[in-house]
Amino acid sequence: MKVLIDSERCHGHGRCYDLAPDMFGEDGEGYGTVLGDGSVALGKEPDARLAASNCPERAIDIEGAIR
């Protein structure tokens, strides 16, 4: 599973890095960024889904998620 942020949709609310700080960070202007290559560590899938579901702009995409 991998997380991605669509920079065109991100408005910088910061919920992603507040909810999942081991997966997301912020750039110099407060917009969300993916840490590393976006791979979600085993057991951290719920955190990735929580961050994605709490993004007001739906700027977080999850690849390879089993639903």
C-alpha positions, 0 to 999 in steps of 0.5 A: 500500500502506498499513499500519494498527495495530489498537490493540485488538490491540497490546500494545506489544512494539515490533517494528514500530518497531524493524524499520521506524522510518520507518513506525512510532513509539511513543506515550507508553506504548510502543504502536506507532503508524503514522507519517503516513497509513500510506502505504508508500514505494516500495521499503519494502514488504518492511519493512512485511511484515517488521514485520507478520509479526513482530508477536506479536499480528498487530496490523498490517494491510496494505491494498492489498498484492499477494501 
